[in-house]
């Protein structure tokens, strides 16, 4: 197949798209604005459906030695008393293992599947659709013409802007903190401690390391000048493993969460995938999984359409949009629980938390 395909972005979504296209028989080019020395920080939790998608992409084997497996999720109240627990292994039985690992390690696994060179330090500075093809201008001044451009450049996608597919991402009002801690308390389970409009999650990622993810609802406040101090202040009254983890935290990454909601993911020979098309808050840990699935489905639909790109892109969106909408709806539903006072929320979660939180993943157990 001789389609000229450009994938813009060499993060999770871009590398998954490149792999999915390659499996389908295409040879896409991949460009990335950042330098090759940029390595993703912190960790990442991949639920069972992410493992299934990686298996379809043929990337499950190199992942197996990495990180740590998660068999159970434990939810605690602010004082560290158990609210409920989920049997994660049973939830994803027959689908895939749930795993925590370094984002850098995941990036390396995805890079092995590209099958060609990634052109780093290569920014797209212009895009024009001419007679069904996409003329792309790069920061070097070079102009290329492509039958298909895949925008995989994240929540703040320039391809989305150039193609007129939608405006900027919409903030959700959450601030998230991510850290990797060495020598913290021994944890075998994914463990969440739920407070008032904030939560602290810690999980083992192998090598005596913990990946920690915390968030707070703070729509108007500026980003903290000292994230470590802010984290220690915000969660100073929490129980469970939190006090011992806070003692060991040395470096914290801070980000704002936002959503991308678009009327269409494609126009002419341009299509968006991953966060560029359907970003949500990371509450359900589905961002990477949705990107892996996007990459697989895009390749399959393009192959099935036999070079009819508009037909392939319509089929891709028809398959993927309902599933991504489900993730967004369940994410919003989960996030609304943070606004319920603990005096009401905690008794409800002790009674019904397992069923409610299991239902958030039910539609994701089957299909891709």
HUGI-V461825 format. One record per backbone hydrogen bond with DSSP energy under -1.0 kcal/mol. CO is the residue of the C=O (numbers start at 1). NH is the residue of the N-H. Records with the same first field share a line. If there is no record, write none. Layout:
# HUGI-V461825
CO = NH / NH
This chain:
# HUGI-V461825
4 = 147 / 148
5 = 29
6 = 150
7 = 31
8 = 152
11 = 15
12 = 16
13 = 17
14 = 18
15 = 19
16 = 20
17 = 21
18 = 22
19 = 23
20 = 24
21 = 26
22 = 25
29 = 7
30 = 119
31 = 9
32 = 122
34 = 121
35 = 38
42 = 103
44 = 101
46 = 99
47 = 50 / 51
48 = 52
49 = 53
50 = 54
51 = 55
52 = 56
53 = 57
54 = 59
55 = 58
61 = 64
63 = 66
68 = 100
71 = 89
72 = 190
73 = 86
74 = 192
75 = 83 / 84
76 = 194
77 = 80
78 = 239
81 = 77
84 = 75
86 = 73 / 88
87 = 91
88 = 92
90 = 93
92 = 95 / 96
98 = 70
99 = 46
100 = 68
101 = 44
102 = 106
103 = 107
104 = 108
105 = 109
106 = 110
107 = 111
108 = 112
110 = 113
111 = 114
118 = 120
119 = 32
123 = 139
126 = 137
128 = 135
130 = 133
133 = 130
134 = 146
135 = 128
136 = 144
137 = 125 / 126
138 = 141
142 = 138
144 = 136
146 = 134
148 = 6
149 = 271
150 = 8
151 = 273
154 = 157
158 = 162
159 = 163
160 = 165
161 = 164
170 = 259
173 = 218
174 = 257
175 = 216
176 = 255
177 = 214
178 = 253
179 = 212
181 = 210
190 = 74
191 = 202
192 = 76
193 = 200
197 = 217
198 = 195
199 = 215
200 = 193
201 = 213
202 = 191
203 = 211
206 = 209
208 = 183
209 = 205
210 = 181
211 = 203
212 = 179
213 = 201
214 = 177
215 = 199
216 = 175
226 = 230
227 = 231
228 = 232
229 = 233
230 = 234
231 = 235
235 = 238
239 = 242
241 = 245
242 = 246
243 = 247
245 = 248 / 249
253 = 178
255 = 176
257 = 172
259 = 170
265 = 272
267 = 270
269 = 149
270 = 267
271 = 151
273 = 276
274 = 277 / 278
275 = 279
279 = 260
282 = 285
286 = 290
287 = 291
288 = 292
289 = 293
290 = 294
291 = 295
292 = 296
293 = 297
294 = 298
295 = 299
296 = 300
297 = 301
298 = 302
299 = 303
300 = 304
301 = 305
303 = 306
305 = 308
307 = 309
308 = 312
309 = 313
310 = 314
311 = 315
312 = 316
313 = 317
314 = 318
315 = 319
316 = 320
317 = 321
320 = 324
321 = 325
322 = 326
323 = 327
324 = 328
325 = 329
326 = 330
327 = 331
328 = 332
329 = 333
330 = 334
331 = 335
332 = 336
334 = 337
335 = 338
336 = 339
337 = 340
338 = 197
341 = 344 / 345
342 = 346
344 = 348
345 = 349
346 = 350
347 = 351
348 = 352
349 = 353
352 = 356
353 = 357
354 = 358
355 = 359
358 = 361
361 = 364
362 = 365
